[in-house]
Amino acid sequence: MFGSDRGPILVTGASGGIGGATVRHLVAAGADVIASGRNEEALSELAGETGCRTRPFNLESEASIRDALEGLDLWGVVNCGGFGGEIATPMETDIAVFDRVIAINTRGALLVTKYASQSMIRLGRGGAIVNVSSQASLVGLKGHISYGASKAALDNITRVSALELGPYNIRVNAVNPTVVMTPMSAWYWGRPEVQGPFLETMPLGRWATEDEIAAPIVFLLSDGASMISGVTLPIDGGFTAV
């Protein structure tokens, strides 16, 4: 699917579940992948498994992002790095946590887009960016004041970036997944009083898998999506359609 004429695709958050699955799917499709993430041990294991290259940097630091990406020839980006923050109401939210969620999920993705798109424009070969957003940006979810706000802002960054980068033949889209039941998410979403009502509302009635998020990301990067830009694609079993 991704021939040798394409430059590398950077995947942030690659030491996490969805990011790692995306790297695996991209490598299987023939892409040259550069993986970034917070857990360097996990990145090293992923590189050993898939043959991807690694380039860790700090999403909370513009200097770190700039140093990692300036002059790096890229064709594509998956902004998958993220931080869940806390489960809290607007009345009790910790603003320091809110600030960090925004710094990673929103500001970090924007900074990666800023420096990656500069290289794409310089190369003049077009490209594609996929932002990993969330169903929490599309509907109100209790306890998700920080996370939902960060992803709603990311959706607008997606639309504006599609508008600004379209003349350079660079497409920008987002995917908006439902919950993937990892150990990290199970502490909240696995509670019977949370899980039951949520899955009863969802038409497909089950959690997503990491592969079910990675596959549409790969599609949006591919030539099969060459006329798709500026969309936010729910991968949520129909939850936001209800």
N, C-alpha and C positions, 0 to 999 in steps of 0.2 A: 504493500500500500504506500509506503514512504520510500521512494527511491533515493539513489545516491545524489540526485540533483538537489535534494533538500538539505538545508543546514540543520544544525542541532536543535532539539527541543528541550528547553529547560523546564523541569518539574520541581516546584518548591513543595515543602511538606512531604518529601519522598520517604522520610523515615516513619511516616504514619501509614495507616491502613489503606486509605483511598489513594494517597500519593504513591505508595509502593505498588499497588495494583495497577495504577496508571502507567508507571514505568514498565512493568512487566508486559502490559498490553501493547505499549508503544514499541518496545524492543521486538516483540513477536511480530509486529507489523512492519518491521524493517527500519524503524527510526533510529537516528543517532541521538541518544538521550543523555542529558546532564542532570543529575539528581542533586537536589539540595535539601537540607533539613537540619533540625537541631541535634539529632542523635547520630553522631558520627560513626558509632559502632554499627548501628542499624544500616547506615548508608554503605559502609564497607561490606556488610553482608549482602546487601542488595546488588552492589557492584560485582561481587564474586559470583552471584547467582545469574545475573543478566548480562554482564559485560558493559553496563552503563558507566559513564564517567561520573565523578562526584565533584561538587564545588560548594561546600558549606559556607553560609553567611548568615548574618543576623538580621532578620526582618524588621527589628525595631531600630536599626541604625542605618540612616541614609549613607553614611560613609562606607559601611560594610557592603551594602548593596552596590553602591557606585564602584567601589574597588573590584568587586567580583564580576561586574557586568560590563563596565566600560571597555570597549574594544573587543568584546566577545561576540563573534559572529553567530547570531541566532536566527532561526527561521520561525520558531514557535515557542510559546510559553504556556504552562499550566500553573496558575496561581492557586496552589492547594494548601499552602501553609496556613495554619489557623490555630486559634486559642479559644476554648469554650467558655472560659471565664467562670461565672457563678450562676446558680439558680436563685434569682432574687426578684422581688417586686420593685416597681419604681420607688416605693416608699422606703425600702430598706437597702437599696443597691449601694455597693461600695464604689464610689467614684474612681478610686485608684484602680480597681479592677476594670471598670468601664473604660478608663483611659488606655489600659494595656490591651484590652480586646480590640478597641479601635486602632491602636498602634500596630497591631499584628495583622488583623483581618482586613482592615481597610487601608490604612496608611501604607503598610508594608506591600500590599498588592499593587497600590498605585505607584509606589517607588520602583518596584520591579518592572511594571509596565513602562514607566518613564524611561528607564535606562535600556531596557530590552528593545523598545520601539525605536530608539535612536539608532541602534545597530541595524535593525530591520530596514529603516529608511535609508541609511547609508549604503546598505548592500543593494537595495533596489529590486529585490526578488519577491516582494510581498511577504506574507506570513499570516499566522493565526495565533490568537491568544484566547485561552479559555480560563475564566475565573470560576472557582468552585465556591458557590454561594450556598444557599440553604432554603428549605421551605419556610424557615423562620423569617425570611425577608418578605414573604408573600402573604402571610397571615399572622395574626397575633397569637403567640404561644405563651401561656403563663410561665413566669419565671425567666423569660428570655429577653429581658429589656436590653441588656448590653449586646448579646450575641445577635439578636434580631436587628438592632439598629446598625451594627457593623456590616451585616450582610445586605440590608436594604441600601446602605450607602454604596456598597460594592456593586449592586445591580445598576445604580445610576452611573457609576464610574464605567461600567460595561457599555452602557448606551452611549454616553458621551465619547468614550474612546472609539467606539465603532464609527461614530460620526466624524471624528477628527482624523482617524487613521485610514478610513475607507479610500480616500484619494491615493493612498500609497499601496493599495491592494492588500491591506492588512485587515483581516476580519477579527472581530472581538465578540465573544459570546460568553454566556454563563450557564452553568448547570446548577440546579437548586434541589439537592437531594433531601430525602427524608432521612430518618435515623438508620445508621448502620450499627447493629448491636455488637459493639466491641466492649471489652472489659471497662474501658473508660466511660462509655455511655450507659452501661448497664446499671450503675449505681443510682441513676435517676430514672431512665426510661424502663428499667426492669422492674420497678415497683408496681405491684398489681393495680394500685389505685391510679397509676399514670398509664401503664401499658394497656390495660383493658379498654378504657374509654377511647384512647387514641386509635387503637387498631380496629375497634368497632366502627369508627368514623371513616377509616380508610377503605375505599372500595376493594382493593386487593388484600387487605387485612393481614399484612405481614411486613417485617422489616426488610430493608434492602440489603443486598450483599455488596461488598467492595467492588467485585467484578461488574455488578450492574450499574455502578456509577462510572467506573473506568471506561467501559465500552462506549457510552455516548460521548465521553470526553474525546476519545480517539476519533470517533466519527466527526465531531465538530472541527478537529484539526485536519481532516482528510479532504481530498478533492471532491468527495461525495457531498460535502457541505459547502462547496465553493460559492454558492449564492446565499448563504446564511450568515448574517451579521447583525449584532445588536439584540439578540434574543436572550431571554432568561428561560431556560428549559427545565420545568419541574421533572424530577425523577423521584416521584413520591407516591406511587401506587394509586394515584387519583385523589390524594388527600386534599389538595388545594382546589380541586374541582367541585368539592361538596359545598 
